[in-house]
């Protein structure tokens, strides 16, 4: 990490070609916003407090979307070009020493290795360096004009280029590393004397060269990582590339992914070694998975914390929840709203936990709804059990003590406390607290009427006759 680098990320535009009501940098690729993707790369080369995002359209929403603490913001109230955007960050940048790196907020495919190369190349010329690449179809990009020594004499924008200039294939994708002192000294010389009447950042190449600060080019052969996102089609391409990179990184870290082309792993997901991810699983948000786990086909985990040696069987859906070491969950289970399953718990098919803590070694193996509950250790929850947590106005807590046994098809009407070591008889509706070690039976006494069914059949036969 280089403390002498200030990074300015241009993130103020509307992105009209996205055909969207939200700012372009808020769209997601690889499981995160375009802006967060580029910030994640920028913090590889400098500290977050040296990163400034220039915001404009939907500025507040863009600020709130940034996950990494320490990033600062500058407001470009009126979009008047890339040069104007950088000038808007001048006061926020403060120090005008070291290197000034300028990146695009809609370029999520950029690799940190390229930024390190750009920083190194910037030492080869007094003014700094810019990234270039060659495109078969350079339409829309500024063309790079080189001088006789191979350095960059100017960058000509599409709207201002002559036919000869527009025939050049080498383009400027908009990544710069300037000498900060020289840049800020002369940035005021940018003028909007072009067909778009905008302040072009690319004019700084000619300005700095004229003042004795020539610019060195860094030619990147693989233009893929320089793709800027302007349409939903390009967004989908970027998403696919980022997800392939992430899955490959995960496998190289010691995780087995079966049919990796079918698995979705978001940017911030972490998976421990020797875990196995089955086909069509989705690991979303900030999910953390321990070592030696197995995540079943079709499972969807979002913002979950999964311990070591956990089996998540197929088609489990979990969000904002945690599962302790050695637990088994699923298949077809659901955990949500800070549900917590302790070590060696067993949550079986068609069991839902909502805002519930399930203690170590406890089991809910079949067909249960456990909402707003605190359940102790070594508790057995029978099939068909539900906690009635909602009275139509408020949610209420069910508390089940250690070692309790809740029989099948029990209805626990909250607020309720079931004592440790107690039994709830199958088929009971429990509305009052149960003492420790007690048996609670909340059902009507069975009544048999001998011969009733035979008499009924006879009566129906007579009626038909």
PAMIVO-624236 format. One record per residue (C-alpha): residue number from 0; residue in three letters; z, x, y. Coordinates in steps of 0.02 Angstrom, whole numbers, always signed. Each point is the difference from the previous one (the first is absolute). Last residue first. Example, Ala and Ser with C-alpha at 12.3 -4.5 7.8 and 13.67 -1.06 7.14 Angstrom:
<sites>
1; Ser; +357; +684; -53 $
0; Ala; +33; -69; -172 $
</sites>
This chain:
<sites>
464; Unk; +32; -4163; -2317 $
463; Unk; +8; +133; +137 $
462; Unk; +174; -56; +50 $
461; Unk; +59; +1; -180 $
460; Unk; -61; +179; -21 $
459; Unk; +88; +53; +160 $
458; Unk; +162; -75; -62 $
457; Unk; -13; +88; -166 $
456; Unk; -30; +166; +87 $
455; Unk; +152; -28; +111 $
454; Unk; +110; -44; -149 $
453; Unk; -49; +162; -87 $
452; Unk; +35; +102; +158 $
451; Unk; +173; -76; +24 $
450; Unk; +54; +25; -181 $
449; Unk; +151; +106; +45 $
448; Unk; +39; +11; +187 $
447; Unk; +42; +182; +43 $
446; Unk; +92; +45; +162 $
445; Unk; +2; +178; +68 $
444; Unk; +134; +33; +130 $
443; Unk; -74; +16; +174 $
442; Unk; -30; +176; +68 $
441; Unk; +91; +132; +101 $
440; Unk; +89; +105; -129 $
439; Unk; +86; +154; +68 $
438; Unk; +90; +115; -122 $
437; Unk; +127; +114; +85 $
436; Unk; +17; +190; -8 $
435; Unk; +14; +10; +190 $
434; Unk; +6; -168; +87 $
433; Unk; -156; -102; +36 $
432; Unk; -29; -62; +178 $
431; Unk; -63; -178; +18 $
430; Unk; -174; -77; -6 $
429; Unk; -60; +54; -172 $
428; Unk; -139; -99; -82 $
427; Unk; +7; +44; -183 $
426; Unk; -142; +6; -128 $
425; Unk; +70; +148; -93 $
424; Unk; +186; +28; +23 $
423; Unk; +55; +117; +139 $
422; Unk; +110; +137; -70 $
421; Unk; +122; +109; +97 $
420; Unk; +26; +187; -13 $
419; Unk; +5; +23; +188 $
418; Unk; +13; -159; +101 $
417; Unk; -144; -112; +54 $
416; Unk; +9; -27; +188 $
415; Unk; -101; -135; +86 $
414; Unk; -75; -47; +166 $
413; Unk; -113; -47; -82 $
412; Unk; -48; -118; -141 $
411; Unk; -24; +94; -164 $
410; Unk; -118; -94; -116 $
409; Unk; +3; +58; -180 $
408; Unk; -153; -15; -113 $
407; Unk; +58; +136; -119 $
406; Unk; +179; +60; +3 $
405; Unk; +77; +111; +132 $
404; Unk; +107; +138; -74 $
403; Unk; +113; +100; +116 $
402; Unk; +30; +185; -31 $
401; Unk; +27; +45; +182 $
400; Unk; +16; -142; +124 $
399; Unk; -130; -124; +61 $
398; Unk; -7; -37; +187 $
397; Unk; -118; -135; +63 $
396; Unk; -30; +1; +186 $
395; Unk; -62; -140; +113 $
394; Unk; -159; -30; +101 $
393; Unk; +9; -129; +140 $
392; Unk; -86; -160; +53 $
391; Unk; -73; -89; -152 $
390; Unk; +145; +50; -112 $
389; Unk; -81; +161; -58 $
388; Unk; +71; +120; -130 $
387; Unk; -15; -100; -161 $
386; Unk; +13; +148; -118 $
385; Unk; -112; -32; -149 $
384; Unk; +16; +32; -186 $
383; Unk; -148; -46; -111 $
382; Unk; +30; +138; -128 $
381; Unk; +175; +70; -3 $
380; Unk; +72; +126; +123 $
379; Unk; +105; +131; -90 $
378; Unk; +114; +107; +109 $
377; Unk; +35; +183; -44 $
376; Unk; +31; +46; +183 $
375; Unk; +28; -122; +142 $
374; Unk; -116; -127; +78 $
373; Unk; -5; -26; +187 $
372; Unk; -115; -144; +39 $
371; Unk; -111; -66; +139 $
370; Unk; -133; -59; -123 $
369; Unk; -6; +17; -189 $
368; Unk; -139; -104; -76 $
367; Unk; -14; +14; -188 $
366; Unk; -135; -15; -134 $
365; Unk; +48; +136; -124 $
364; Unk; +93; +164; -23 $
363; Unk; +129; +3; +137 $
362; Unk; +104; +149; -53 $
361; Unk; +139; +103; +74 $
360; Unk; +21; +184; -43 $
359; Unk; +41; +53; +176 $
358; Unk; +22; -140; +125 $
357; Unk; -133; -120; +65 $
356; Unk; +1; -16; +189 $
355; Unk; -97; -149; +66 $
354; Unk; -102; -29; +158 $
353; Unk; -128; -91; -109 $
352; Unk; -11; +41; -185 $
351; Unk; -129; -95; -102 $
350; Unk; -11; -3; -190 $
349; Unk; -164; -54; -78 $
348; Unk; +6; +132; -136 $
347; Unk; +151; +112; -9 $
346; Unk; +116; +95; +115 $
345; Unk; +99; +126; -100 $
344; Unk; +125; +113; +86 $
343; Unk; +27; +179; -54 $
342; Unk; +52; +57; +174 $
341; Unk; +13; -131; +135 $
340; Unk; -126; -131; +57 $
339; Unk; -5; -29; +188 $
338; Unk; -90; -139; +91 $
337; Unk; -27; +45; +182 $
336; Unk; -111; -149; +39 $
335; Unk; -103; -10; -160 $
334; Unk; -7; +30; -187 $
333; Unk; -122; -95; -112 $
332; Unk; -22; +10; -187 $
331; Unk; -160; -28; -100 $
330; Unk; +35; +135; -131 $
329; Unk; +125; +52; +50 $
328; Unk; +128; +127; +53 $
327; Unk; +88; +129; -107 $
326; Unk; +134; +111; +76 $
325; Unk; +35; +181; -45 $
324; Unk; +43; +56; +176 $
323; Unk; +24; -135; +130 $
322; Unk; -127; -122; +74 $
321; Unk; -14; -31; +187 $
320; Unk; -79; -136; +107 $
319; Unk; -105; -19; +156 $
318; Unk; -140; -80; -102 $
317; Unk; -25; -31; -184 $
316; Unk; -135; -85; -103 $
315; Unk; +3; +40; -187 $
314; Unk; -166; -29; -85 $
313; Unk; +19; +123; -142 $
312; Unk; +165; +85; -44 $
311; Unk; +101; +106; +120 $
310; Unk; +87; +125; -111 $
309; Unk; +124; +112; +88 $
308; Unk; +42; +176; -57 $
307; Unk; +47; +56; +176 $
306; Unk; +33; -117; +145 $
305; Unk; -118; -120; +89 $
304; Unk; +17; -28; +188 $
303; Unk; -118; -135; +61 $
302; Unk; -100; -18; +161 $
301; Unk; -136; -98; -91 $
300; Unk; -20; -4; -189 $
299; Unk; -142; -97; -82 $
298; Unk; -11; +10; -190 $
297; Unk; -173; -40; -70 $
296; Unk; +15; +119; -146 $
295; Unk; +172; +71; -26 $
294; Unk; +95; +135; +93 $
293; Unk; +80; +125; -118 $
292; Unk; +135; +118; +63 $
291; Unk; +34; +179; -51 $
290; Unk; +45; +54; +177 $
289; Unk; +46; -112; +145 $
288; Unk; -108; -122; +97 $
287; Unk; +11; -19; +189 $
286; Unk; -94; -141; +87 $
285; Unk; -31; +25; +187 $
284; Unk; -142; -125; +15 $
283; Unk; -90; -46; -159 $
282; Unk; -15; +50; -181 $
281; Unk; -130; -113; -81 $
280; Unk; -28; +6; -188 $
279; Unk; -174; -39; -65 $
278; Unk; +9; +120; -147 $
277; Unk; +166; +76; -57 $
276; Unk; +101; +126; +100 $
275; Unk; +95; +126; -103 $
274; Unk; +144; +105; +64 $
273; Unk; +14; +179; -58 $
272; Unk; +37; +65; +174 $
271; Unk; +71; -111; +139 $
270; Unk; -102; -119; +106 $
269; Unk; +0; -13; +191 $
268; Unk; -95; -133; +98 $
267; Unk; -31; +34; +185 $
266; Unk; -191; -7; -6 $
265; Unk; -18; -152; -110 $
264; Unk; -41; +10; -186 $
263; Unk; -124; -125; -70 $
262; Unk; -53; +19; -183 $
261; Unk; -169; -54; -70 $
260; Unk; -92; +165; +26 $
259; Unk; +148; +88; -79 $
258; Unk; -40; -70; -173 $
257; Unk; +169; +54; -68 $
256; Unk; +102; +97; +126 $
255; Unk; +110; +139; -70 $
254; Unk; +114; +82; +129 $
253; Unk; +27; +188; +12 $
252; Unk; -33; +44; +182 $
251; Unk; -187; +17; -33 $
250; Unk; -2; -183; -51 $
249; Unk; +80; -52; +165 $
248; Unk; -122; +106; +101 $
247; Unk; -148; -79; -92 $
246; Unk; +67; -174; +33 $
245; Unk; +21; +41; +184 $
244; Unk; -174; +74; +20 $
243; Unk; -81; -148; -87 $
242; Unk; +98; -119; +111 $
241; Unk; -56; +91; +156 $
240; Unk; -183; -4; -52 $
239; Unk; +2; -185; -44 $
238; Unk; +87; -47; +162 $
237; Unk; -122; +102; +102 $
236; Unk; -149; -89; -78 $
235; Unk; +82; -170; +29 $
234; Unk; +31; +42; +183 $
233; Unk; -181; +56; +18 $
232; Unk; -56; -172; -59 $
231; Unk; +128; -85; +112 $
230; Unk; -82; +86; +149 $
229; Unk; +38; +140; +123 $
228; Unk; +100; +125; -101 $
227; Unk; -35; +182; +40 $
226; Unk; -56; +109; -144 $
225; Unk; +50; +181; +24 $
224; Unk; +68; +20; -177 $
223; Unk; -170; -42; -71 $
222; Unk; -95; +126; +107 $
221; Unk; +14; +134; -132 $
220; Unk; -77; +154; +82 $
219; Unk; +127; +20; +139 $
218; Unk; -65; +113; +138 $
217; Unk; +138; +67; +112 $
216; Unk; -81; +37; +168 $
215; Unk; +72; +122; +129 $
214; Unk; +20; -52; +183 $
213; Unk; -23; +115; +150 $
212; Unk; +135; +13; +133 $
211; Unk; -82; +90; +147 $
210; Unk; +3; -141; +126 $
209; Unk; -173; -62; -48 $
208; Unk; +51; -3; -183 $
207; Unk; +151; -107; +44 $
206; Unk; -106; -127; +93 $
205; Unk; -139; -3; -131 $
204; Unk; +122; -35; -141 $
203; Unk; +107; -114; +109 $
202; Unk; -146; -121; +16 $
201; Unk; +37; -54; -179 $
200; Unk; +153; -94; +64 $
199; Unk; -119; -122; +81 $
198; Unk; +67; -96; +151 $
197; Unk; -101; -160; +0 $
196; Unk; -137; -71; +112 $
195; Unk; -99; -47; -156 $
194; Unk; -163; +73; +69 $
193; Unk; +86; +162; +52 $
192; Unk; +83; +63; +159 $
191; Unk; +178; -45; -53 $
190; Unk; +67; +170; +56 $
189; Unk; +107; +126; -95 $
188; Unk; +61; +132; +124 $
187; Unk; +180; -57; -14 $
186; Unk; +7; +77; -174 $
185; Unk; -9; +175; +77 $
184; Unk; +179; +64; +2 $
183; Unk; +53; -115; -143 $
182; Unk; -131; +77; -115 $
181; Unk; +29; +181; +50 $
180; Unk; +188; -14; -29 $
179; Unk; -21; -93; -164 $
178; Unk; -125; +118; -82 $
177; Unk; -98; -133; -89 $
176; Unk; +0; -63; -179 $
175; Unk; -123; -142; -20 $
174; Unk; -52; -133; -125 $
173; Unk; -127; -129; +61 $
172; Unk; -135; -12; -134 $
171; Unk; -116; +114; +101 $
170; Unk; -172; +9; -75 $
169; Unk; -124; +122; -75 $
168; Unk; -161; -93; -42 $
167; Unk; -94; +34; +162 $
166; Unk; -143; -124; +33 $
165; Unk; +106; -83; +135 $
164; Unk; -13; +158; +104 $
163; Unk; -189; -1; -4 $
162; Unk; -9; -185; +41 $
161; Unk; +118; +29; +148 $
160; Unk; +183; -45; -20 $
159; Unk; +107; -104; +119 $
158; Unk; +36; -153; -107 $
157; Unk; +24; +102; -158 $
156; Unk; +125; +118; +81 $
155; Unk; -46; +181; +33 $
154; Unk; +123; +135; -52 $
153; Unk; -20; +164; +92 $
152; Unk; -21; +188; -15 $
151; Unk; +83; +17; -168 $
150; Unk; +5; +176; -70 $
149; Unk; -142; +68; -104 $
148; Unk; -31; +151; +111 $
147; Unk; -163; -73; +68 $
146; Unk; +86; -160; +54 $
145; Unk; +33; -151; -108 $
144; Unk; -26; -182; +46 $
143; Unk; +100; -119; -110 $
142; Unk; -61; -180; +2 $
141; Unk; +122; -142; +37 $
140; Unk; -1; -130; -138 $
139; Unk; -75; -174; -1 $
138; Unk; -151; +43; -106 $
137; Unk; +26; +163; -97 $
136; Unk; -98; -58; -153 $
135; Unk; -19; +148; -118 $
134; Unk; +167; +62; +65 $
133; Unk; +60; +176; +37 $
132; Unk; +181; +37; +42 $
131; Unk; +99; +63; +148 $
130; Unk; +184; +30; +33 $
129; Unk; +50; +66; +170 $
128; Unk; +75; +166; +51 $
127; Unk; +103; +81; +135 $
126; Unk; -37; +53; +179 $
125; Unk; +31; +186; -22 $
124; Unk; -100; +10; -163 $
123; Unk; +50; +60; -174 $
122; Unk; +179; -63; +14 $
121; Unk; -63; -180; -14 $
120; Unk; -66; +43; -173 $
119; Unk; +178; +14; -67 $
118; Unk; +50; -170; +69 $
117; Unk; -159; -79; -68 $
116; Unk; +32; +78; -171 $
115; Unk; +177; -70; +0 $
114; Unk; -70; -169; +52 $
113; Unk; -128; +6; -141 $
112; Unk; +134; +38; -128 $
111; Unk; +96; -153; +62 $
110; Unk; -139; -110; -64 $
109; Unk; -87; -136; +102 $
108; Unk; -37; -160; -94 $
107; Unk; +96; -116; +118 $
106; Unk; -117; +22; +150 $
105; Unk; +31; -154; +109 $
104; Unk; +137; +78; +107 $
103; Unk; -116; +139; +56 $
102; Unk; +70; +174; +26 $
101; Unk; +34; +117; +146 $
100; Unk; +88; +166; -26 $
99; Unk; +73; +86; +153 $
98; Unk; +55; +178; -34 $
97; Unk; +135; +104; +83 $
96; Unk; +62; -43; +175 $
95; Unk; -18; -156; +105 $
94; Unk; +175; -65; -32 $
93; Unk; +25; -181; +50 $
92; Unk; -109; -95; -124 $
91; Unk; +66; -165; +67 $
90; Unk; -65; +42; +173 $
89; Unk; -175; +42; -62 $
88; Unk; -17; -143; -123 $
87; Unk; -110; -108; +112 $
86; Unk; -112; +152; +27 $
85; Unk; -39; -6; -185 $
84; Unk; -55; -182; +10 $
83; Unk; -103; +34; +156 $
82; Unk; -97; +134; -92 $
81; Unk; -30; -120; -145 $
80; Unk; -73; -135; +109 $
79; Unk; +52; -126; +131 $
78; Unk; +112; -116; -101 $
77; Unk; +124; -72; +124 $
76; Unk; +187; +3; -31 $
75; Unk; -5; +166; -90 $
74; Unk; +183; +11; -46 $
73; Unk; +81; +156; -71 $
72; Unk; +107; +3; -156 $
71; Unk; +121; +118; -87 $
70; Unk; +25; +32; -185 $
69; Unk; +182; +40; -40 $
68; Unk; +21; -115; -148 $
67; Unk; -146; -23; -121 $
66; Unk; -34; -182; -41 $
65; Unk; -120; -47; +141 $
64; Unk; -38; -187; -6 $
63; Unk; +118; -42; +143 $
62; Unk; -100; +107; +121 $
61; Unk; -163; -82; -52 $
60; Unk; +74; -173; +22 $
59; Unk; +60; +47; +174 $
58; Unk; -167; +72; +53 $
57; Unk; -105; -148; -53 $
56; Unk; -151; +87; +80 $
55; Unk; +61; +157; +87 $
54; Unk; +85; +139; -96 $
53; Unk; -11; +189; +14 $
52; Unk; +100; +71; -145 $
51; Unk; +95; +159; +42 $
50; Unk; +55; +124; -133 $
49; Unk; +112; +145; +52 $
48; Unk; +157; -101; -42 $
47; Unk; -69; -21; -176 $
46; Unk; +1; +190; -31 $
45; Unk; -165; +92; -19 $
44; Unk; -132; +43; -129 $
43; Unk; +49; -113; -145 $
42; Unk; +58; -129; +126 $
41; Unk; -183; -29; +44 $
40; Unk; -44; -56; -177 $
39; Unk; +133; -137; -4 $
38; Unk; -49; -48; +177 $
37; Unk; -179; -26; -61 $
36; Unk; +52; -117; -139 $
35; Unk; +124; -90; +112 $
34; Unk; -141; -39; +121 $
33; Unk; -119; -68; -132 $
32; Unk; +139; -112; -62 $
31; Unk; +72; +27; -173 $
30; Unk; -38; -44; -181 $
29; Unk; -152; +110; -24 $
28; Unk; -88; -79; +147 $
27; Unk; +80; -125; +118 $
26; Unk; -52; -79; +164 $
25; Unk; +121; +30; +143 $
24; Unk; -109; +138; +74 $
23; Unk; -137; -128; +36 $
22; Unk; +109; -111; +109 $
21; Unk; +23; -176; -64 $
20; Unk; -106; -155; +27 $
19; Unk; -138; +70; -110 $
18; Unk; -188; +13; -3 $
17; Unk; +17; +183; -52 $
16; Unk; -148; +36; +116 $
15; Unk; +111; -34; +150 $
14; Unk; +118; +145; -36 $
13; Unk; +117; -37; +144 $
12; Unk; +39; +179; +50 $
11; Unk; +166; +82; +43 $
10; Unk; +31; +114; -148 $
9; Unk; -50; +175; +56 $
8; Unk; +120; +121; -82 $
7; Unk; +67; +142; +107 $
6; Unk; +73; +147; -95 $
5; Unk; +101; +135; +88 $
4; Unk; -1; +164; -96 $
3; Unk; +119; +143; +41 $
2; Unk; +128; -54; -130 $
1; Unk; -122; +44; -139 $
0; Unk; +49; -67; -172 $
</sites>
